[in-house]
Amino acid sequence: MSTFSGSKITQQMYTRERRGVYRSTEGFDTVAKSESLDNNFVKKTLHPFCLYDAPAELTVRGEKQESLYPAALHLFHTESGETVIGNNQYQATDFTGQRSAFFAHNYVVPASRAEEIVLSYADWLQADFAGSYEGEPGGTLPELTSIPVLRKVRRSDPLAVLRSLGFGEELFKALLQAVMTSVAGKKKIYVTLDVPISELSVRAAELTELLYAALPYEFRRRLGVITYANEPKSRKYIHLTFVEKGSLRPGDRSVEKDFTFDLVTGRIGNADFGESRQPYADLVWKMLGRKAGGLDDFARFADSMLAGESGERKLSPALYNELAVFYEIEQGDEALYTENKSAVLGGLLSYLQADDAIDTRVRLNDMFLERFDREYDLIRQKGILVPAVMEIFKEYFTLKGHTYKVKVVDYFINGMLNSQSAGREDVLGVAYGIIESNDELSAAFFKRVLAQPVFRKQLLEPYIEARLAAAAKSADIMGFVVHWGRFLPEALQQPFVSDAVRDYLMEKLQQETDPVAAVAAIHETVDKVEKERRKGAGLTAEVLSLLQELTTVADRFLLNRLSLSEMSQEQLLEIAFLSYPGEGMAWQPPLDLINKQKANALRAAYRWFGEEKPNEDIFNELSLKELDDVQLLGRRWLQEARTLEPFDRLPLAFYHSSDREGGPLDYDELLKLVNRKAGADKEGVYRFLAWSQRNPLFTISNKKLHPGYRRAILKYFQKHDREAFKSRDFRKSYVSAAGPALQNVYNEARSQLASPLARWISRSRFQLLISGSLLGVVVIIAIIIISMLRPEGAGTALPETSPSPTPAQTAVSQLPPASVYLKSNSDVEVGSVLVFTFAKADECLQFKPTEIGLVDSAGKITDTYKVVTTKSTCPVPASGTPGTADQNNAATGGTATDGDFVGETASNDEAAASPNTTGGKDSASATATGGSEPTTAPDRGQATSLQVDVTLEPGSVLVEGSMLKAGDYKLILQPDPGPTSTPDSTEPSNDPSAVPSATASPEVTAE
C-alpha cells in the first residue's frame, strides 16, 4: 500500500550497489526513492518489475555495447489506483567495473491523477528516464509535478507506422480486439516485431501509442504493457508484452491459451474473431486514416454515453460496436440506420432506459427522436407499421422526461388505419397486442380513439369483437372486463361493449366442459373486486354493477344447465349463489316454475350437505315435488359415499313429516341403507344406533324411541344380526352404554332372540314355582303317611308329630318378599298396569306408592311415572280375642282361626279344624286402604293372593327387564305369567296355583 504526501509524482531508482535503502551489503536494491513513497509499496509492487534479461541474440555474441540492448519500458495500474511508468536499462558494468548490471527508474503517479492516462498516454510512453544514480546510495529523490518527456519527433501517419511494422487492416483489427479482450478478461498478449533487437522497445512504444489512441477511455485506464522481454512470461498488471524474436515457439504450452502475434514468422494464435462485422474496429481503422482527433472524439462520446454504468459493462467490446454505429449515424451515415432500424433503435433505447438518461445522454436521445420523426413521416405517407419498430416506440413511450407521448399515440393510430386500409390484418393484430401490453399506452390510445367516432368505429369496435371472440373461456371474458375497468372504465359504458360482453360470456359458458367450476371462477373474480372496493380501491361502481350483472347471467345459465340426476356433491358445493343467505339472490326476471323448483331443491341440498349439522328445518319451505327431488339426490350421494359417518346428514334422506305416525322418518329404509353400507362391519350399525338415541328424529324422550324406529331396530336384529347379544364386546360397548330409550329396545330384542326354552321359562316362571311348591307338599305328605302306616314295635312309642303345613302355607313360605310384572293387556294410552305381589300381608297392606321410578344400569333414576290408582287384594283378619290367631297365619295368608274378615266371616268350627291354630298374638282386623276394594277370606288350606295392582299415568311405556323403584323396593319387571297368575279378587280360588309368586330371578332385591 502506498502513501503519498499529495498529488505529486514520486520516484524510485534500483541497481547493483555496495548498499541500498533496504540492505547494507552489496547487491541489487533500491538506491534512492522519494521520501513519501511507501516502503511496502516499493518492495511488493516496484521490486518485481526491477528486472532485466538480456536478449539471447546479443548475449550469444557477447555484445558489450549498451546502446544495442533494448530498454524495457513498463506501464501498468495497481489495484489501489496508482499508475507506474518505469524503465529497465542494460549496463555493461556495475560499480565494480567487472560485472554487467541494469538500472531501473520508476515514476509513480498517485491515484488522484490516474485519469491523466486517457489523454497523456503518449507523453508517458515517451518519458525521460535516468540512466544512472550519481548520489550516495540510500538517498532521497524529489517529487515531481509531471513526468519528464523526451522531445522526439513523432510520425504523423499512423497507417505508415503500422505498415512499417507489418500490420495490415485485418491484423491490426485483430490485435485491437485482442487487447480489449485481454483487458476485460484474463488472457495475455505476446507480440514479436520484425525489427532489429536494438529498436524493439522504441517501435513497441510506437505501436502501443497507436493502440492507446484506438482504445476507449475505460481500456486506457486499465491497459498494462512491457515493451521488451526476452521470453513470454505472465506478469501481474501486464496485458501486452513485446518479446524477442524467436521466443514464441510453436507448441509452447505456457502460451497456448493466450493471444500470440509473431510478425516474424506470421503465426497468429487464438486471434480469430470470426468473419462477423466489427463496427468499432472498422471505425478505428477508418479514423486512423483521417485527421487527428477523430478517435479522441469517439472516445469522449462513448465515455459520456456510459457514464454511470458499471466497470464490467464498460469493458464489453460489443457495447463499443453499438456505440460506433450510433456515432457514425450521428456523423451522417444514414445507411447504417436503414440497414437495420430495429437494432439501431433498440440499442439507442437501451441507453435511454436508465434513470435521468434522457437528460444525461442528450446526444443519444436526440439521435433517437430524429429517427422517430423519420418513421412518423413514413407513416403519414401511408406507410405500414413495422412490428419491431412499434415495440421500441412503445418502450420509449413509457420513459419519463420526454414530450413525445402524444406523437407516439398518433403514430400508432395512423399506422393502424393504414394497415387496415391495406388489408394487413396481421400487422393490425400485432399493433393491438403491443398497445394492450402496456396499460399507460393502452389508456392513452383508447381514450384518443374513444373520443373520435370515426376512430371508435374503425379501431375500437373491431378490437373489442376480436378480443372477445379470441377468449378461450368464460374467465377470460371476466378478465377482459376487469382489465378495461381498471384503465378505461368509460369504454365499458359503451352499449356495444356491454352487449358484446354478455353475448360472448354466454357463448364461452356453453363451451365449458365444467360449467360449475367456470361459474364459480366468475364469482371469485367478482368477490375479489368487491373486497378491493370495500378497502377504498379497485373498480368503479358502474364496472362492479356490470360484473354483477354478468354473474347473474352466469348463474341463470348454470341453473338451466344443471341436472339433479347427474350432479355430484362437489359440484353442488361449488355453486356460489346457493350460499346466499335466506332466499338468496332475487332473480330478475323471475324464474319459471321448473327452474324455481330446481333452485329451491338445490338450495336445500346445499344446506343439507354444506352445513355442519343440518336438521329437518331445511325442508320447511319445500313442496312435495321439491322434497322428492332433493331426497333422491341426497340418497344417491349417500349410497355412492364410501362411508356414512358422520351420521348427521343420513336421516334427512328418509324424512317425511313431523306428524307422521310412528315417527318422522322411514326407519326401515334408513336401517337398510346403514346395514348395506356397513357390510360385514356391524360396528357401523351399532355406532349409528348409539348416535341416533341423541337425535330427536329418533326419540320421543330420553326413555322412549319413536315406535317406528323401535320396530325397525327389532326387525334389524331379527333378520340381520341374531347373534349380536352373544357378543361380549357388543354388550359391553353398546348395550351397557345405551340410554334408557335404546336400552329398552335392546332388552326387548334380546328377549325375542332368546331360545324357545328360555322364552317358555321366562313366561312360565310363576306356574313353575307353584308346581314345584305343590310337588314339595305332596312329597312331604307322602312321607308322613308312610311314617304313620309303618307298624309300631313293642314298647316303642312314636314321637309326637307337629301338624304338617298345608300346601298353601308351604307355597307362600317359599315366595320371595316381593315381585312385579306388567299386565299384558295394559293400554299405554289409558295407563300401564303393574301387578306387585308380596309374601307377607303386612308388606302388602303397607305398599302405597305414589310414583314409580325407572332405574338405569348405574342405579340412577332416569324417569318417573305418577300412580293414578291402586287396587289391593290383601286379606285382613277382623278383631277377636287375643291369642286366637297364629302369627304365621297373618304372615302366610291372612287366614284366622277365630275372627271375622271384612266382607266375609269364617266359622269357628272351620277355624278350630285348621291345622295352624296353636294360638299366639291377637289378630287385628283391618280393611284395605288407599282406595282398594274389600278383600275376601280364602278357604282353609288355600294360599291367599297378596297383590297390589298399580295403574300409571297415560303414555308411560315400560319394557320387561327394566328395573323399577317403588317405595322401598327395587324390582326387575317380569313378563306377565298369564291369566292364572292373577286370581279374581272377589272370588276366592280353590286352586293352589292361585297363590302369587315372585320371580325366581336372582336380580330381584327388596329394600
CORWO-V241900 format. One line per field, one symbol per residue. psi: psi as a letter, one per 30 degrees, with the letter a starting at -180 (. if undefined). burial: # if it has 9 or more other ideal C-beta (glycine too) atoms within 8 Angstrom, else .. A space follows every 10 residues. Layout:
psi=???
burial=???
This chain:
psi=kkkkfbglkl lkkkaklela efkglkaklk fllkefkkee eeefeeeffi kkjkkeeeee ghkfjeffkk ljkkklkleg flkkjlkjkk kelaffgfll alkkkkkjkl ffgfffeffg eeeefhljlk flkfakkglk klklflkkkk ilkkkfjeee eeeffgkaee eeeeeeeeee eeefbfklkk kjkilkeffe eeeeeeeeee eeefkleeee ffkkkkfkkf ljkkkkfkek kklkkffjkk gjffgfflkk jjfefgkkkg gjglglkiee eeeeeeeffa lkfeeeeeee eeeefgkfll eeefgjeeef eeeeeeeeee ggifeeefei eeeeeeeeef ffflkgeeef ieeeeeeeee eeeeeeeeef gglkkjeeee eeeeeeeflk glggeeeeee eeeeeeeeee efgifeeeee eeeeeffkee eeeeefeeef fjeeeeeeee eeeeeeeeef keleeeeeee eeeefefiff effkefeeee eeefeeeeef fkfieeeeee eeeeeeeeee eeefggaall eeeeeeeeee eeeeeeeeee fkkeffklee eeffjefffk lbfaljkjll lleeeeeeee eeeeeeeeff leilafffge gkleeeeeee eeeeeeeeef kelfklgefe effgkdlfgk kflflieeee feeeeeeebf jfeeeeeeee effgkfffke affklkeeee eeeeeeeeef hfgeffkeee eefeeeflle eeeeeeeeee efflleeeee eefgeeeeee eeeeeeeeee eeeeeeeefk kklkgkkklk klkkkleeee eeffklellk lkkfgkjeee kkkkjkklfk eeeeefjikf lkkkkafggk jflkkkkelk jkijkkklka kkgfkkeeee fffgkkfill kkfkkkleee eefkfhhflb lkkkkllklg gllkllkllk gkkkkjlkkk kllkfkklkk flkljjbgkj kkkllkflff fjlkffjkkf kfffkkklkg kffkkk.
burial=.#.#...### #######.## #.......## ####.###.. ###.###### ##.######. .....#..## ########.. ########## #.##.....# ########## ..##..##.# #######.#. ..#...#.#. #.##..#... .......#.. ###.#.#... ########## ###...#### ###...#.## ########## ########## ########## .#..#..### ####.###.. .#..#..### ####...##. #......### #####.##.. ...###.### ######.... ..#####.## ########## .....##... ##.######. ##....##.. #.###.###. ##..##..#. ..###.#### #######.#. .#.##.#### ########## ...#..#### ##.##..#.. ########## ....##.### #.######.. #.######## ##.##..##. ##.#..##.# ##.###.##. .#..###### ###.##..## ###.....#. .###.##### #########. .#.#..#... ########.. ...#..#... ....###### ########## ...#.#.##. .#...##.## ########.. ...#..#.## #####....# ..###.##.# #.###.##.. .#.####### ###.#.###. .#####.### ########.. ...##....# #..##..### ########## ###.....#. ########## ####.##..# #..#...... .......... ...####### ##.####### ###..#.#.. ########## #.###.#.#. .#####.... ###.#.#..# ########.# ...###.### .######### ##...#...# #..#.##... .##.#..#.. .##.####.# .######### ###..##### ######..## ########.# #.#.#..#.. .########. ...#.#.
